[in-house]
């Protein structure tokens, strides 16, 4: 797969001992707007070696409107400047950002970053795009942010933060007890705090999200442009924020629901995905026995959502999408302007041969990511599937033809990947660390 090359080397002198060679850094691939200039389109996924060149292994990747960011296993935060082609080898950077604490993970909004530190604090960096685009420093240099990182207080002050997701101009924090906190813009109710959202409404310090999420343990959260999704540990899905395009999965798409339904939800509302599928008249494997199914993952995009459900008996997964689908980002085989939840084509029902069990086993969804107008899924087989808009090669297929059904990224076939990230017009896929089996290949 291009990562393990056997090279002939002379034997060590008699009596000497050679230290075992260090394994190569796990791979990181990027594609879409950050990986290519418009004049060089189309372009397949590019292996990013800039972090490996500085001895760093990727932990998390995030994309802002005018920058890209990553954290590594040493707790460092890295930045690239610009939107178009910012992560190309010949582009400036990346630079290490001086922080008061080691970074564990990172999420981006259009022009800011929220860093979760290894001590469980959340740091806000604002105005990142303008600052990083003006940098003039050697690659790998340690740079000081124009505005000092601000430790987020409010309801997060005495909590250990363990996760973060960023949207257009808002973020959700997850603490060690499974509670969700929200900060940033709230013009469409995307913070889930209730009340009457309005133009220009903002929350400067994190506030605890209650309502239907009170007392529940949230396992993961995802922020879209102006809507949010939360998956609880018991497999329930809650949505809030903008629903103009049916991206919350709460309406069945009927004429009556479009005319009289609410176009936003200011508080967390449970999404009964199976019921919505059935009421819309779609007969599927997931709708026959709803008690067997739990929500595994959810990803919020520009104005669409992806939801992965698992059958607790057979371990089969079903992938559902809803919302804006003009560019095929719903993956149902059509270019729909707007849609209630529907099954994504070509993901459910896949199988692979398990050598240990000596039988065919279902291929499951291991990760989801959604950009502004494109979508991606990471499967247990290691394949990365993409669909939707492709004008900036954000599908990684080596062309600019959009797809309304999942297509495998052939350039990544056979490469062991474990994480996936999409935002706006870019994607990244990487492995956090090698397993023993991968190192023996």
N, C-alpha and C positions, 0 to 999 in steps of 0.2 A: 503493500500500500504506500510505499514511498518513505516510510519512516524507519524501517529496519534494513540496513544495508550491511552485508557481511564484507569486510575488507581484509585482505591479507596483511598481516603485520608480522614483523620479525619476532622470533621467540625472545624472551628475556635472557640476559646473561646468566650463566650457571650460578646457582646460589642466591639469585635475587628473587624477590617476590613482587608481583605486580598487583596493584590494587584493582579490584573489579571496576570496570568502566561504568560511569554513571549513565543511567538510562536517558534517552533523549527526552526533552520536555514534551508533555502531552500536546496534541495538535490544537490549533485555533484557526478556524476559517471564517472569513467575512465575505459578504457579497452585497450587491446593491449599491446605493448612492455613495456610501463611504469608501467603497473599494475601487471606484473607477471614475474617470472624468467623462463627461457627456460625449466628448468627441471620440472616446475610445470604446463606446458601447457597441455590441453587447459584450459581456465578460462573465465567465464562470466563476465559481468561488475561488478566492485567493487565500492561500495559507499565509497567515500573519506570523512572522518570525521576530518582530521587533521586541516583544517582551522576552522571548527566549534568548535573544542576543544579550539581554541585560540580566540573565539568570533568573527570570521570573516565570512562574506558572500561573495561568489564568484561573481566577476564582469566579468572577462575574463580569459581565459586559453590559453597557447601557449606552443609548444613543440620545443626544439632545438635538435641537434644531441646527446648531452650529458647532457641535463638538461630539466626540465619542469618548467614553470612559471605560476603564477596567480596573478591577482590584486583583491582586495576586495573592498567592498563598503565604507570602511574607508580610501581608498587611499593608502593602503599598497601594496608593491610588495613582493611576496613570491617565493622562489626557492627550487627545489628538485634537488639532484645530480644524475648523471648517466643516462643511457638510459634504461637498462633492469631492470625492477622491481623497479624503483626509487621512485614510489609513493605508494608502499606497506606500510601498517601500521608499519612494523618492520624496514623499511628502514630509514636511517638518514634524519633529517629535518622534515618539511620544516623550512626555515629560512626567517626572514624579512630582506629586503635589505634597507640599509640607502640611502635615496635619498634626494636631496635638495628641492623637491616639492612633493606634494601628486600625486599619480598615478591615472589616469582615465582609461587607457587601455594599452595593451601591445601586441607586436608581436615579433616573434622569427625568426631568420635566423638559419643556421646551428650552428654558434658559437657566436651569438650576440643577443641582445635585443634592441628593440626600444620602449621606454615608452612615451606615451602621458600623459602629466601632466594635472591636473585640471585647470591650468592657461593657457593651450593651447600651451605649448612648447613641443618639442620632444627631448628626451634624448637618447643617444646611449651608450650602455654598450657592450664592446668588450671583447673577450676572456673569455666569461662566463663559457663555459664548463670546461676548465682547472682549473679556479679559484674555482668554486663551488664544483668540485669533490675533491679538496684538503681541503675543510672546515672541521674543527673539533670543532663543537659548539653544544650546546644543542638545541633541537627542539624549535622553537619559538624565538630564540635569534636574536637580531638585529646585522647584519653583515655589514661590510664596503667593497665595491667592491675593488678588487685588483687594478683596474684602475678606477679613478674617472669617473662618468657618464659625457659624453660630450654633451653639449647643441648643437644641430644641428643648423647651421646658414644658409649661402647661401640664397636661395630664401625663406626659411622658417623663416628667422630671424624676419620679421615684420608681420608674418601671425599667426592667431590663428589656431592651428592644432587640429582637432577634431577626426581623425581616422587614423589607420595605419594597413597595412598588410605586412607580411614578407614572403619571398620566400627562395630559397636555399642560396643566398648570396646577395639579394637585398630587398629593401622595398619601398613601395609607401605610401605617406602621403596624407591625405585629409584635406583641410582647410575649414573654416567656410563658404566660398563662393562657395564651390564645385570645387575648383581647385585641381589638382593632382601634387604632387612633387615626384621626384624619387631620390634614393640614393643607392650606392653600386655597385655591379658588373654589367657590361654592355656588356659582351662578345658575347651575342646573341641578343642584342637590347632590352633586357627585361626592360629597363628604358624608352623606348619610346621617346628618345631625338633626334633621327635622326642621320645622319652621317653614318660613316662606323664602325660598331662594330668590335672588335678584341679581340683576346686572351689576358687576363690580363687587359682589359680596366675597369677602375673603376671611380666612381664619389664620391668624399669624402664628399661633402656638397650637400644638396637637391637642385635640379634644377626643375624649372617649366616645366611640360609636356605640349607642345603646339600642333601644327599640327591640326589634326582633332578634338582635344579636346579643342582647344582655344575657349573661350567664352561659352563653355558648362558647365553645372553644373553636376558634378559627384556625385552620391548618394553612391556608394560603389566601392571598388577595391579589387582584390584578386591576390595574387602573387603565382605562381607555382615555380617549381625548376628553370626554366629559361624562363618563359613566364608570361605575366600579362594580366588581364582582368579588364575593367572598365565599370560599368553600370551607365548611366546618368539618371537624374530625369525624363526625358521624355521617358524612357524605351528603349533606344538604347544601344547596346553592342559594345565596342571597344577593340581590341586585339592587342598585340605587343609582340615581342620576338621570341623565338625558335618555329619553325613550322615543324621540321623534321618529327614529328609523326602526323601531321595534327591537333595538339591540339588547334590551333587558330580558327578553324571552317571556314577558308577562302577558302579552296579548296574542291572540290567535290569528291576527291578520284579516279577520272578517271586516266587511264594510262597517258594521256597527261598532266594532272595537276601534277601528281607525277614526270614526267620527266622534265617538263619545269617550274613548279611553284616554287616560292621563298620559301626556307626553313627557312627564318626568315623575320620578319618585324621590322624595326628599329623605325618606327613611328606608332602612333595609327591608326588602320584601322577599319572602321565600318564592323561589321559582320552581314550580312543579312542571319540570320539563316533559315528563311522560304525559301528563294530562293535556298539556298544550299540543303535543304531537297528535294525540288521539282526537282532540276537539277540532284540529285542523284537517282531520280525515286522512292522516298519513299512517298506514299500517306498517309497523316495523317490528323487528325482533324486540326492541326495547319496550314497546307498548303492550305486549301480550301479557307480561307478568311484572308489573311495575315494582312490586315489593322486593324483587331480587336486585334492583339496580341502585347504585350509589354514584354520586358525582365524585370523580377522581380529581380532575383539573378543570380550570376555566381560564380563558385568556380574553381580555378586553382589547379591542383594536380601535381604529379611528371612530367608527360608528357601527361596528359589528362585534359579535361575541362568538367564541368557540367553547364548547362544553363537552368534556369526555366523561362518559358513564361506564361503570364496570358492573358486569353480571357477577354477583357474589358466589354463584354456584359454578359457573363454567370459566370464569376469569376472562370472558369475551368482553371487549370494549366497543362502545358505540360512540361515534363522534357526531355532535349536533352543532349547528350554527344558526345564527339569526341576525337580523339587522340589515344594514345597507349592503347590497350585493351587486351594484352596477358593474364592477370590474371582475366579477367571478369570485370574490373573496369568501363567499359562503360555501363554495366547494360542492354545491348540489347539482352541478352539471349545467346550470343556467346562469345567465347574466341578469339577475333580478334587481330591480330598483330597490325593492324593500321586501322583507320576508319574515314571517314568524318562524320558530324553530323547525328545522328540517335536517334529515340525516346527511352527512357529508359522504359523497360517493367514494368508493374504492378504498376505504380504510377498514371498515368492519368486515369480518369474514376471512381475513388473511391468516395463513398458517405457515409454520416453518417446522423443519425436522429437528427434534431435540435428541442429540446423541446420547445423553445420559439416560433419558427416559425411554429412548428407542421408540418414539412415537411422534406424531404430528401434534403440535400445540398451537394455540391461538397466538397471533402477533398482537400485542397490546400497545396502546398509546402510552408513552413514557413522558411526554412533555408537549406543551402547546405554546405557541407564540403568535401574536397578531400585530401587524403593522397598520399603517393608515388605510391601505387598500389591498393588502395581501395577507396571507395566512401561512402557517407552517406547523408541522407536527413531527415529533421525533418518536419513532417506533422501537419496540423492543428488539427488532431485528437489526437495529442500527441505521435503518434508512431514514433519511430526512425527506418528508413529503411537503410540497409547496403548491400554492394555487393563488389566483387573483391577479392583480395588476403586475405588469412586468416591464413597464416602460423604462425603468432604470436598472434592469437586470436583477430586481429584488427577488426573483425566483431562483436565481443561480443556475438556470438551465442552459446558459450559453447563447440565448437568443432574447428577443424582446416581445415574444408572442405570449399574451396572457392566457391563462387556463381557468376554466370554471370547475374543474375537478382536480383532485390531488395528482401531482406528477412527482416522480422520484428525482432527487438531485443526483444524477449519475456520477458526477465528479467526486462525490463523497462516499460512493459505494465501497464497502470493506474497511472504512476508517472507523475506529471505535470512538464514538461520540456519546457524551452523556448529558450535555446541557444545550439549550437552545434559547436564543433571544431575538426578538424582532421589535423594531420601533420605526415609525414613519416609513422610510423607503429603504431600510437596510436590515440585514440579518447577520447573526453570528451563531456558530455551533462549535463546541469545544468539548474536550475531556478534562475533568478536574484533576484526575491523576490516573496513572496506569494501574491496571490490576496485574496480578502475577501471571494470569493466562495471557494477557496482551503482551507482556514483556517476553514471553516464551515463543511468540510467533516468529 
